[in-house]
Amino acid sequence: MYTTSDAPVQTLPFAQAMELSQLVDLEARWENLRIYQPAGAGTPSTLTELHQRQKAYEAFLAKLGIYNKAYKPAHVAELLLNNTSRLGKWCWTMHDLVLRIQDDPQAHCPTHLLAKAYRWADRVADRMKQERIARPAPSTTIPAALQELETLARWCDNLSRVAA
């Protein structure tokens, strides 16, 4: 199956790129909430946290259904960003997607996407026994998000060379 992760996002029609940008940020929000462990990692989640996760999942699932009915190729989540090569490629793709929509006043800063990228980068660094990438203050603008995605992608590229 041909998916959005296989397609060059620079060539997507603008409307599709906007929809995909919103979709991947919703997806990242749900993943970040799903994986988040409260301070007492052994304690169960509160009912409020569970409702928050459920609403995030429902929002993502609804948007995914709408997107996949309207556009081809279909969006399929990138499940494994567990090495520098995959994470780097994904960061470059997300960078290109955000770059594609940056000039539209309706475009939003992909804060959840950045949190997902840093979460995976931390895992990769820990597994490789490398220093984690420094995190700037949370981005609130698209240009700052673009810079962070580029920095993360270059960090992955550099670690890939070290590993080889």
C-alpha positions as CSV (number, residue, x, y, z in Angstrom):
1,M,0.0,0.0,0.0
2,Y,1.3,3.4,-1.0
3,T,1.1,5.8,2.1
4,T,1.8,9.4,2.9
5,S,5.1,8.4,4.5
6,D,6.2,7.2,1.0
7,A,5.0,10.3,-0.8
8,P,7.2,13.4,-1.0
9,V,5.2,15.9,1.0
10,Q,6.6,18.8,-1.0
11,T,4.4,17.7,-3.9
12,L,1.2,17.3,-2.0
13,P,-1.5,19.8,-3.0
14,F,-1.6,22.6,-0.4
15,A,-5.0,21.6,1.0
16,Q,-3.8,18.1,1.5
17,A,-0.6,19.3,3.2
18,M,-2.7,21.4,5.6
19,E,-4.9,18.5,6.5
20,L,-2.0,16.1,6.9
21,S,-0.2,18.6,9.2
22,Q,-3.2,18.8,11.4
23,L,-3.6,15.0,11.3
24,V,0.0,14.2,12.3
25,D,-0.1,16.7,15.2
26,L,-3.4,15.1,16.5
27,E,-1.7,11.7,16.1
28,A,1.3,12.9,18.0
29,R,-0.9,14.4,20.8
30,W,-2.6,11.1,21.3
31,E,0.6,9.1,21.3
32,N,2.2,11.5,23.7
33,L,-0.7,11.2,26.1
34,R,-0.9,7.5,25.7
35,I,2.7,7.0,26.5
36,Y,3.0,9.6,29.2
37,Q,3.5,8.2,32.7
38,P,2.6,10.3,35.7
39,A,5.1,11.0,38.4
40,G,4.3,7.9,40.4
41,A,4.7,5.6,37.4
42,G,3.1,2.7,39.2
43,T,0.0,4.7,40.1
44,P,-3.1,4.4,37.9
45,S,-4.2,7.3,35.7
46,T,-6.9,9.6,37.0
47,L,-10.3,9.5,35.4
48,T,-9.6,13.0,34.0
49,E,-6.3,11.8,32.4
50,L,-8.1,8.8,30.9
51,H,-10.9,11.0,29.4
52,Q,-8.2,13.3,28.0
53,R,-6.5,10.3,26.3
54,Q,-9.8,9.0,25.0
55,K,-10.8,12.4,23.6
56,A,-7.4,12.8,21.9
57,Y,-7.7,9.3,20.4
58,E,-11.2,10.0,19.1
59,A,-10.2,13.3,17.6
60,F,-7.2,11.6,15.8
61,L,-9.4,8.7,14.6
62,A,-12.1,11.0,13.3
63,K,-9.5,13.2,11.4
64,L,-7.8,10.0,10.1
65,G,-11.0,8.7,8.7
66,I,-11.9,12.0,7.0
67,Y,-8.3,12.4,5.6
68,N,-8.1,8.9,4.3
69,K,-11.5,9.2,2.5
70,A,-10.6,12.5,0.9
71,Y,-6.9,11.9,0.0
72,K,-4.7,9.4,-1.6
73,P,-2.2,8.1,-0.6
74,A,-3.7,7.1,2.8
75,H,-2.0,8.1,6.0
76,V,-0.5,5.3,8.0
77,A,1.2,6.0,11.3
78,E,5.0,5.7,11.4
79,L,5.2,3.0,14.1
80,L,8.9,2.6,14.6
81,L,11.0,5.7,15.0
82,N,13.4,3.7,17.2
83,N,16.7,4.3,15.4
84,T,18.5,7.3,14.1
85,S,17.9,6.5,10.4
86,R,14.1,6.2,10.7
87,L,13.8,9.1,13.2
88,G,15.9,11.3,11.0
89,K,14.0,10.5,7.9
90,W,10.7,11.2,9.7
91,C,12.0,14.5,11.1
92,W,13.0,15.6,7.6
93,T,9.6,14.6,6.2
94,M,7.8,16.5,9.0
95,H,10.1,19.5,8.5
96,D,9.2,19.5,4.8
97,L,5.5,19.2,5.6
98,V,5.6,22.1,8.0
99,L,7.7,24.1,5.5
100,R,5.0,23.5,2.9
101,I,2.2,25.1,5.0
102,Q,4.2,27.7,6.9
103,D,2.9,30.8,5.0
104,D,-0.8,30.1,5.6
105,P,-2.2,32.1,8.5
106,Q,-4.4,29.1,9.4
107,A,-1.4,26.9,9.9
108,H,-0.7,26.0,13.5
109,C,2.6,25.3,15.3
110,P,3.1,21.5,15.6
111,T,3.8,21.4,19.3
112,H,2.7,17.8,19.8
113,L,4.7,16.7,16.8
114,L,7.8,18.2,18.4
115,A,7.2,16.6,21.7
116,K,6.9,13.2,19.9
117,A,10.1,13.8,18.1
118,Y,12.0,14.7,21.3
119,R,10.5,11.7,23.1
120,W,11.8,9.4,20.4
121,A,15.2,11.2,20.3
122,D,15.6,10.6,24.0
123,R,14.9,6.9,23.6
124,V,17.4,6.6,20.7
125,A,20.0,8.5,22.7
126,D,19.5,6.4,25.8
127,R,19.7,3.2,23.8
128,M,22.9,4.3,22.0
129,K,24.3,5.6,25.3
130,Q,24.7,9.1,23.8
131,E,23.9,12.5,25.2
132,R,20.3,13.6,24.7
133,I,19.7,16.5,22.4
134,A,19.1,19.8,24.2
135,R,15.6,21.1,24.2
136,P,14.9,24.8,23.7
137,A,11.9,26.5,25.3
138,P,8.7,25.1,23.8
139,S,8.1,26.4,20.3
140,T,5.1,28.6,19.7
141,T,5.9,29.6,16.1
142,I,6.2,27.7,12.9
143,P,9.7,29.1,12.1
144,A,10.9,27.9,15.5
145,A,9.3,24.5,15.0
146,L,11.0,24.2,11.6
147,Q,14.4,25.0,13.1
148,E,13.8,22.3,15.8
149,L,12.8,19.7,13.3
150,E,15.9,20.5,11.2
151,T,18.1,20.3,14.3
152,L,16.6,17.0,15.3
153,A,17.0,15.6,11.8
154,R,20.7,16.7,11.7
155,W,21.3,15.3,15.1
156,C,20.0,11.9,13.9
157,D,22.1,12.2,10.7
158,N,25.2,12.8,12.8
159,L,24.4,9.9,15.2
160,S,23.9,7.6,12.2
161,R,27.4,8.4,10.9
162,V,28.8,7.8,14.4
163,A,27.0,4.4,14.6
164,A,28.3,3.4,11.2
